[in-house]
Amino acid sequence: MTEDPLAPLDLAFWNIESTGHPMHLAALGVFAARSPSAAAHAADLLAARTAAVPGLRMRIRDVWQPPAPRPSLAALRRAFPAPGEPLTAALGRPLVSALRRSLAFGGATREPDPGFDPLDHIRLHPPTACFHTAAGQLMGRPLERTRPPWEAHVLPGEDATRFAVLFKFHHALADGLRALTLAAALMDPIDLPTPRPRPAAPPRGLLPDVREVPGLVRGALSDAGRALDIGAAVARSTLDMRSSPALTCPPSGTRRTAGAVADLDDVHRIRKSAGGTVNDVLIAVVAGALRRWLDERGDGSDGVAPRALVPVSRRRPRTAHPQGNRLSGYLIRLPVGEPDPLARLGAVRGAMDRNKDAGPHRGAGAVALLADHVPPLGHRIGGPLLGQAARLWFDVLVTSVPLPGFGLRLGGDPLDAVFPLAPLAPGHSLAVAVSTYRGRVHYGLVADGAAVPDLDRLAHAVSEEVKTLITACDGRQGRFGAAARR
C-alpha cells in the first residue's frame, strides 16, 4: 500500500467537517444472538479480522505538497525523446510534471497508518435497552482524524437475545458502496464465485501528452459548460422554495437515530399498482411520512415542498474496490403538501423521470461534480463555507444504500436488520437513508437531537405511510373493478 492522493470529492468531505457536524456515514446492524456472550465474541472477531482488510488501515493525512516520486529507469528513459518524437514533447514533460504537482498543493493523501491498532477502532459497550438511543449518541462524536477514520461499536442488548454493531466510516474514506465492502469483509466468510479480473487501465497523469492538447481544450470547454449549467441550476433551485422550519435548524452538535421497517413485497405491490420504480415508492413514503409528522406536531404541511437531494452513485458494483467517492445526484421537491397519497407518488415519479432523462451530469443535484473543478487548496479554504451553504441548496437528504441479497453472519450469529445512517449537513435537521435486505426495507433516520426530539414519531409515520399507500392502491383497484363490472 502506498500514498494515494484524495479525489476531489473526498477532499471536499474531509474539509467540510466540523466538530458540530461530523461527516461520517454509518450502518447499524442488528444480530440475533445465539448465546449471552455473542456480543463479546463479535467484538473479538472484528478486532482479529481488521488487520486483514487493507482499506481499514488507511489514514488520511493533510499535505501541502505531495512527495516527489522516486526516479526510476522508466522515468529516466522518458527524459529523452523517443524515436521519431518531437523534441518539444520531450522538453515539455518536466514542465507537465511540475504543473501537476503544483495543482496538488494543499491536498491530502490516503496512506497506511504505521501505528495502526485494531483495538483503537473496536469498542464493546455495556448492555443497552435501545440500540438507536446508543447509536444516536455515538453518531454525534466525530471520528479521530489522526488515525484511520472509522469505528465499530458493539452494543449488547439487555435481554442478551440480540446485539448490534454500529459501523462508522468517514465519507472521505468511503462512499456507501465502499463502506459496505469494508464492513462485509469483517463478516463471516461466504463462498461466492470469484469474479474475473479486469485488465488494469494504463497509468495516466493529471495532464496528457502535449500531442493531446486539442482534445484537452475541447474537453475543458465541455466541462466548463457543464459546470456553468450545474451552477445555474443550483441558483434556480433556491428560488420560490417552500420548506418547513422543522427541516432546518441551528446546529446543536447532538444526534438522534431511529429506524422503520417495511415489507419489500408491500413496496412491490404498491409499485405494480401505481407504477414507477421501487425507489419512487420509497421516496414517496418519505414525503407522506413528513406530511403526517408535520401535521401531528402542529407545524402544518400545506404548500410545503422541501428540496430532497437523492445521491446517485457513478460507480458500478464491480468497481466498488477502487477508493474515492464517485457521486452525483438528483434534486426533487417532495410533494409534502399534496394530500392524496397516490398523487404524491405520481409527483415523485414524474420528478425522478425528468431527472433521469436529463442524466446525473446535469441539474442542481449534480453539484458534487463541481468538486472536480476545484483545486485542493480551494477545498481546504472553502470547505467550511461550502458546508454552511448546503441548506441553501437542499433541505433533506434521501439516499439509498445497496446491500447484498444474501444473509450475513458474524460469529455465526445472523444479521437480521441493517439501518443505514447518513451524515447530517450543517443547518439541516434530518437525513434519511434506505436499504433493502432479505425481503425487508430499512429506513435509517438521523436528526439533530435538539431540533427533532420526536424522531421516533417520524419513524412511526414511515410505517404508517406504507399502509396508507397500500390502502389507496387497493381502493383504486376496487373502483376500477366495479367500473369494469358495470
N, C-alpha and C positions, 0 to 999 in steps of 0.2 A: 504494500500500500504506500502510495506517495501523496505529496501535496496536490490538491485539486482545487483550483480557484472556484469560488462560489458563482453559480449562474446569477444573472441579473435579478431574477425574481426572488431567489434565495437570499440574496444580499438585501433586497428590499424588506423582506420579512425580518431579517436579522436586525435591521436598523430601525424599523417601525416600533419594535418592542420597547416598552417602558415598564417600570415597577408596577404601576397600576393596571397595565394591560399586557400581560404575558402573551406571546404569540406561539403557544403550543396547541396542537390538536391532541385528542385523546380518544381512547375507547375503553369503556367499562364492560368487561366480560364477566358474566355470572356463571359459575360452575356448580354442578351438583356434586357434593362431597360424599364420598363413599366411606369415609372414616373421620373421626374427630380431629385427626392430625393431618388431614388433607391439605389445609392451608399452609402449614409449616413445611410440608413436603413439597408443595408447589413453589414456595419461596426458595428452597434449596435447589430445586431443579432449574429454576430461572437463573440463579447465580452460577450454576455449573455450566449451563448451556450458552451463556452470554459470550464467553471467550471465543466460541466457535463461529460467531456471526461478525464478520469484519466490519460491517456498517455500524455496529453498535460501539465500536472502539474509536470512532472518528469524532474528533472535537473540531470546533470552529475557532479560528484564530484571526483576529484583525491584523492586517499587514498594510503598511503604507506602500511598499514596493515589493512585488514577488521576487524571490531569489532568482538570480541569473542561472540559466540552465548550464549544466556542466558540458564542456566541449566534448564532442565525440568525433570519431573518424568520419561519420556521415556529415557532421556539421562542417568539418574541415574541407571535405570534398565539395560541399555546396558553396564554399567561399570562392571557388574558382569557376569560371564559365564552363558549362558543359559543351561537348562538341556541337558546333552549329548554333549555340545560344548567343544572342546579342550581348555585348559587353555591358550595356546599360542594365540589363536584367540582373546580371551577377552583382554589379555595383549597388543595385537598389536593395538587395536582400538585407544587408546590415541596417539600412535605414528603416526598412519594414519591421525588422526585429525590435529596433529601438522604439518605434512608434507603437508597436503592440504592447511593449512594457509600460510605456507612458500612459496608455489608455487604461491600464490596470491599476493605476495609482490610487491608493485609498481603499482597496478592496479587502477581501477576506478569503481565507483558504480553509478547506476541509482536509484534515490531516490526522494520522494516527496519534493517539494520546499515549506518550511513553509511560505515564504513571497510571494507566487505566486499572481500576479495581472494581470488579462487578459488585462488591458489597456497597460501593458508593451509590449504586443505582437501584438496588433491590431492597425494599423495606417491607417487613412484616409488621402489621399494625395490630392493636388489641381488637377483640371482637366488637362488632358494631351491629346495631339493630337495623340500620338503614344504609345500604350501600351508597345511595345517591347523596345522602347527607354528608357522608365522609368524602365522597368524590368531589362535591362542591367545595369543601374546604381545601382540598388538595389542588383543585383547578385554579384557585386564586394565588397559588405560590409559584413564582417564576422558577424556571429551571436554572441550575448553576451554569453560568456561561463559560467558566474556565475549564470545564471538562465536557465529555460528550453529552450533548443536551437532550437527554431522555431519562425517564424513570419508570419503574414498575412498582406499584404499591399493592401488596397482597392484603385483602380485607376479609378476615374470617367473619362468618355470620354468628350471631349469638346462639342460634339453635344448633350449630355445628352440622347442619344438613346442606349448607351452601357456603361458598366463599366467592369472592370477586377479585379480579385483578384490574387495576387501573393503569393502562399504559399511556404515558405522556411522551410526545415527540415534538421537538421544536419544529416549526414549519420550515425553517431554513435547512433542517436536516432531512426532512421527508415531507412529501405530499401524502394524501390519503392512501394512494395505491402503494407507495413506497413504505409507509408506516405499516400497512397491512403485511407486506412482505417481511419486514423485520420482525414484527410480532409473531407471525406464523412460524418463523424459523425457530422460535423458542418453544413451540408446542411439540407434542409427541410426534415422532416420525410417522409419515404416511407414505405408503407405496403408491407413487404416481409415475406415469410414463415419463421418461426422460425426454425433454424437448430437444429437437435437432438444433445444434449450434448454428447461429447465423454468421456469415462472414463478417469479420470486423471491418469497419469503414477505415479507409486510409487516414492517417493523422492529417489534420488541417489546421493551419494557423488562423489567427483572427483576421488577417488580411491575406487575400490570394496573391498569386503571382502577378507581376506587373502586366503580363500579357492578358490578364482577365479584367483589366481596368474598365473597358467599355461595359462589360456585363455588370461590374460592380456599381458603376454610375447608374445604370438603369435600375438595378435593384435598390440602390439607396433612394432614388427618386420615388420608386414604388412604395418603399417603406415609409418615406416621409409623407406621402399622400395618405397612406393608411393611418398613420399616427394623427394627422390633422383631422381625418374623418372621425376617428375614435374620440379625439378631444372635443370636437363639435357636438358629438352625440352625448358626451358626458355633460356638457354645458346645457344642452336642451333638456336633459333628464332632471335638472334641478328646477325647471320652470313648472309652474302650476302643480306643485306637489301637494298632496293631501294625505298626511300620515297621522299618527296618533302620538301624543306625548308619552304614552306608555312604552314606545319603542325607542325613544332616545332619552338620555339621562346624563347628568354629571357623573363622572366615574367615582365609584366608592372603593374600588380595589378588592371587593368581595365577590364570590361566585356562588351560585346555586345550580344544581343539576336535577333533572327529572327525566323520566322515561315513560313512553307509552308503547304498547304492543298491539298490533293488528294482525289478523289472519291474511296471508297473501292471497288465499282463494277469494276472500271477500273483495280485495282490491281488483283482482281479475274479473270478478263478477260485475263490479261497477264499470270497469273498462269496456267489457263486452257489451254492456247495456247502453252506456252513454257515449262510447267512442273515445278516441285519444290513446295515449300510451299509459303505461304504469306510472311513469314519472309525472305525467299530467295529473293523474288521480292523487298521487302523494302530495303534490304541491297544492292542489285544490283542497285537500284535507287541512293543510296548514292555514289556508285562507279562511275556511269555515271555522276552524278552531279559534283563530284570532277574533273573528266576529263574535262568537259565543262568549269568549273570555272577556272581551272589552265590554260587552253588554252586561255581563254578570257583575263586573267590578264597577259599573256605573260610568265608564269613560265614554260610552257611545261609539257605535261603529258606522253610522250613516255617513255616506260620502267618503269613507276612509279607503284609500288605495295606496298602501305603503309600497315602496320600491324594493323588490326582492332581488338579490344577486344570487344567481344559480351558477356556480362554478362548473366549467366544462374541462375535463382532462383532455389534453392533446397527446397523451401517452397511451399507446396500446398496451394491453395487459402483458404481452410477451416482452415488452421493453420496460418492465417495472424495475429492473435491477439498476440501470444507469441512474446515477444520482442527479438531482436537480429538479425543481418544480417546473412542470410544463402545464400551465393552466391558462385558460381564457374564461369566458363566462357570458351568460345571458342576463339581461336586466328586464324584469317584467313588473308590472303593477299588480299586486294581489287584489282581487276584487272583493275585499272585505266588506264593502258597503252593499254588495248585492245580496238581497235576502233569499233568493232562490238557489238552493244548493247545486242543481243541475246547470243553472245559468252561470254560477261561479266556475264550475268545471269547464263549461264551454268557453268562458272568457280566458281561463288559463290555457286551454288547448289552443285557442286562436293566437294568443301572445307567443306561446312556445313555437308554434308553426312558423310565425313570422320571423322569429329569431333564427330558427333552423334554416329557413330559406335564405336569409342573409349570410349565415355561416358564423363560426366562432371567431372570425378575424375582423368583424365589423361591429359597430354599435357601441353603446356605452358600457355594456358588460365586458367588452374586450379590453378594458383599461389595463389589465395586468400585462398585456403585450407591450405596453409603453415602457415597461421596465428595461426591455432590451435596448432602448434608445438612450438610456441614462448611464453616464459613466459611473464607475464605482464611487468616486468622490462625491458625485451628486447624490447617490443613495445615502452616503454617510451623513451628509449635511442636511439633506431634505427629508430623510426618513421620518423623523418625528412630526414634521409639518404635514407630510402626506398622511400619516396615521390620523391626525386630527381632522383631516378633510374627508375622511371616509363617510361621515354622517351626511355630508353634502351630496354624496354620490348614491348611497343606498341606505335603506332603513333596517333591513333584516337579511341575514344570510340563510339560505335554504340550500343545503348541499346533500348530495347522495354519495355514499361510500360503498364501493363494491366489496362484497365478501364472497368467499368460496361457497360452492353449493354443497360440499361435503362437510361432515361434522369434524370438529376439532376437539382434542383432549389434552389435558395437562396432568401428567402423572396418572393417567388412566381415568381421570375424572372428566366427564363430558361437559363441553361448553354449551350451555342452554340458551343464553341470550347475549347479544352484543349491542351496546348502546354507543354509537359514535358521538363524539363531543367536539364541536368546532371552536376555534378561537373567537373571542368577542372583540370586535373592533372598537376603538375609542369612540365614546359618545353613543354607543349602541347598548341596548339593554337586553337583547335577545339574539341568539343564533340557534338554528335548527339543523340537525344532521339526521339523515335517514339511511338505513341499511336493511337489506333483506337477508335472512339467514334461516335455512332449514324450514321454509314454508311460513315464516312469520316476518312481519315488517316491524323494525325497531326504530322509534323516534327518540333521538337524544337531544334534550333541550339544555342549553346553557344560558344563564341570565345573570345580570348584575344583582348581587344579593340584596342590596338596599332598594333598587328600583322595582324588583319583581319578587316580593316576599311570598306571593301566591303562585309560584311556578307550578306547583302540584295541580292547581285548578286548570291551568292551561294544558297540562299533560292529560288530565281527565277529559278536557274538551276535545282533544285529538281523538280519543277513543270514541267519544260520543258522535263526532262528525262522521266517522266511518259508518256508524249505524244510521245516521241521518241520510247519507248518500245511498245506502242500500235500500232504505225505506222509500226514498224518492224514485229510485230506479224501479223497484217493484210496483210502485204506484203508477208509473208511466207505462210499464208493460201491461198492467191491469187495464188501463184506459185504452191502450192500443188493442188488447184482446177483445174488450167489449165492443169497440168500434168495428172490429173485423166481423164479430158475430152478427152485428146489425146489418 
